């Protein structure tokens, strides 16, 4: 994995860089060596925030964690990404092509554990693209959003999927 670390309103010390690399190197067992990992450390008042984004073909794996201690945020973000990967392994393999370019084969061959709960922590603006509602749900979970706006590939209308209680989703379709 290639880890790219940037800082906003914070001086990136060698200790912080080492902590990020040590934690995220635990994810090497899932990804190929060419996988790029973008990490942003930022400070806003008393909030120490870590954002990790792992681009994949047509998708992203993302987590953001905030706490009063940067090292705690780093620990939390690694745990969330690992939990997301384990939970959505099967969906990643069945819904996306060319995942072997990003993930190691050992990870793809493991059985998934679908009983873990993912908490969505942030919404973010991004481009709409044609896809099926089920694909939009997977994309929404991987990005960590609570809703996802997309162009429905079947109807060519703008639709919104959103997270409901537990592992259920809602779909909003336009009415003309």
C-alpha positions as CSV (number, residue, x, y, z in Angstrom):
1,X,0.0,0.0,0.0
2,X,1.1,3.5,-0.7
3,X,0.0,5.8,2.1
4,X,-0.2,9.6,1.3
5,X,-0.5,11.7,4.5
6,X,-1.6,15.3,4.4
7,X,-2.3,17.7,7.2
8,X,-4.7,20.7,7.7
9,X,-4.1,23.1,10.5
10,X,-1.6,20.6,12.0
11,X,2.1,20.0,11.8
12,X,2.8,16.5,10.6
13,X,5.4,15.2,13.0
14,X,7.3,12.0,12.5
15,X,5.4,10.5,15.4
16,X,2.1,11.2,13.8
17,X,3.3,9.9,10.4
18,X,4.6,6.7,12.1
19,X,1.4,6.2,14.0
20,X,-0.7,6.4,10.8
21,X,1.6,4.1,8.9
22,X,1.8,1.6,11.7
23,X,-2.0,1.4,12.0
24,X,-2.8,1.4,8.3
25,X,-0.1,-1.1,7.5
26,X,-2.4,-3.6,9.4
27,X,-4.7,-3.3,6.3
28,X,-1.9,-4.5,4.0
29,X,-3.3,-8.0,4.4
30,X,-6.3,-6.9,2.4
31,X,-4.8,-4.7,-0.4
32,X,-2.3,-5.2,-3.1
33,X,1.0,-3.2,-2.9
34,X,-0.2,-0.8,-5.6
35,X,-3.3,0.4,-3.6
36,X,-3.2,4.1,-2.8
37,X,-4.4,5.2,0.6
38,X,-5.1,8.9,1.2
39,X,-5.0,10.1,4.8
40,X,-5.9,13.6,6.0
41,X,-5.2,14.7,9.5
42,X,-6.9,17.9,10.7
43,X,-7.6,20.0,13.8
44,X,-10.7,22.1,14.2
45,X,-10.9,23.6,17.7
46,X,-10.6,20.7,20.1
47,X,-11.5,18.1,17.4
48,X,-8.7,15.9,16.1
49,X,-10.0,14.4,12.8
50,X,-8.6,11.6,10.7
51,X,-10.0,10.9,7.2
52,X,-9.0,7.9,5.2
53,X,-10.0,7.3,1.6
54,X,-9.1,4.3,-0.5
55,X,-10.0,4.8,-4.2
56,X,-11.1,1.7,-6.1
57,X,-12.4,1.4,-9.7
58,X,-15.7,3.3,-9.6
59,X,-15.9,3.4,-5.8
60,X,-14.2,4.4,-2.6
61,X,-13.7,2.9,0.8
62,X,-13.8,5.8,3.3
63,X,-13.9,6.5,7.0
64,X,-13.6,9.6,9.1
65,X,-13.1,9.6,12.9
66,X,-13.0,12.5,15.3
67,X,-11.9,12.6,19.0
68,X,-10.0,14.8,21.4
69,X,-6.8,12.9,20.7
70,X,-5.3,12.4,17.3
71,X,-3.9,9.0,18.2
72,X,-7.3,7.7,19.3
73,X,-8.8,9.0,16.0
74,X,-6.1,7.1,14.1
75,X,-6.9,3.9,16.0
76,X,-10.6,4.3,15.4
77,X,-10.4,4.9,11.7
78,X,-8.3,1.7,11.1
79,X,-10.9,-0.4,13.0
80,X,-13.8,1.1,11.0
81,X,-12.2,0.4,7.7
82,X,-11.3,-3.1,8.6
83,X,-14.9,-3.7,9.8
84,X,-16.3,-2.3,6.5
85,X,-14.0,-4.5,4.5
86,X,-15.0,-7.6,6.3
87,X,-18.7,-6.8,6.2
88,X,-18.9,-5.9,2.6
89,X,-16.4,-8.4,1.1
90,X,-19.1,-10.4,-0.6
91,X,-20.9,-7.3,-2.0
92,X,-17.6,-5.9,-3.2
93,X,-16.8,-9.0,-5.1
94,X,-20.3,-9.6,-6.6
95,X,-21.1,-5.9,-7.5
96,X,-17.8,-4.7,-8.8
97,X,-15.5,-5.9,-11.6
98,X,-11.7,-5.9,-11.3
99,X,-11.6,-5.9,-7.5
100,X,-8.6,-8.2,-7.8
101,X,-6.6,-5.2,-8.9
102,X,-7.1,-3.7,-5.4
103,X,-7.6,-6.6,-3.0
104,X,-5.4,-9.6,-2.2
105,X,-6.9,-12.9,-3.3
106,X,-6.7,-14.3,0.3
107,X,-9.1,-11.5,1.4
108,X,-11.5,-12.1,-1.4
109,X,-11.6,-15.9,-0.7
110,X,-12.5,-15.5,3.0
111,X,-16.1,-15.9,4.1
112,X,-17.9,-12.7,5.0
113,X,-19.4,-11.8,8.4
114,X,-22.7,-10.0,7.6
115,X,-23.8,-9.6,11.2
116,X,-21.7,-6.5,12.1
117,X,-23.3,-3.1,12.1
118,X,-21.8,-0.2,10.2
119,X,-22.5,3.3,11.5
120,X,-22.7,6.1,8.9
121,X,-20.9,9.1,10.2
122,X,-21.0,11.8,7.5
123,X,-22.5,13.0,4.3
124,X,-20.6,14.3,1.3
125,X,-21.3,15.7,-2.1
126,X,-20.2,13.7,-5.1
127,X,-21.0,13.1,-8.8
128,X,-24.1,11.1,-9.8
129,X,-23.6,8.2,-12.1
130,X,-26.0,5.6,-13.6
131,X,-26.4,2.5,-11.4
132,X,-28.9,0.1,-10.0
133,X,-30.4,0.8,-6.5
134,X,-28.6,-2.2,-4.9
135,X,-25.3,-0.9,-6.2
136,X,-26.1,2.6,-4.9
137,X,-26.7,1.0,-1.4
138,X,-23.3,-0.6,-1.5
139,X,-21.6,2.6,-2.7
140,X,-23.4,4.6,0.1
141,X,-22.1,2.2,2.8
142,X,-18.6,2.2,1.4
143,X,-18.5,6.0,1.5
144,X,-20.1,6.2,4.9
145,X,-23.0,8.4,3.8
146,X,-26.6,8.3,5.1
147,X,-28.0,8.8,1.7
148,X,-26.8,8.5,-1.9
149,X,-28.1,10.3,-5.0
150,X,-27.7,8.5,-8.2
151,X,-29.2,8.1,-11.7
152,X,-31.2,4.9,-11.8
153,X,-29.8,2.8,-14.7
154,X,-33.3,1.2,-15.3
155,X,-35.4,4.4,-15.4
156,X,-32.8,7.0,-16.1
157,X,-34.4,9.1,-13.3
158,X,-32.6,10.7,-10.3
159,X,-33.2,8.5,-7.2
160,X,-32.0,8.6,-3.6
161,X,-31.3,5.6,-1.4
162,X,-31.1,6.2,2.3
163,X,-30.2,4.2,5.4
164,X,-33.1,3.1,7.7
165,X,-33.0,1.2,11.0
166,X,-30.6,-1.7,11.1
167,X,-29.5,-3.0,7.7
168,X,-32.6,-1.7,5.8
169,X,-32.7,0.9,3.1
170,X,-35.2,3.3,1.5
171,X,-35.5,4.4,-2.1
172,X,-36.9,7.7,-3.1
173,X,-38.1,7.9,-6.7
174,X,-39.5,10.9,-8.5
175,X,-43.2,11.2,-9.1
176,X,-44.2,13.0,-12.3
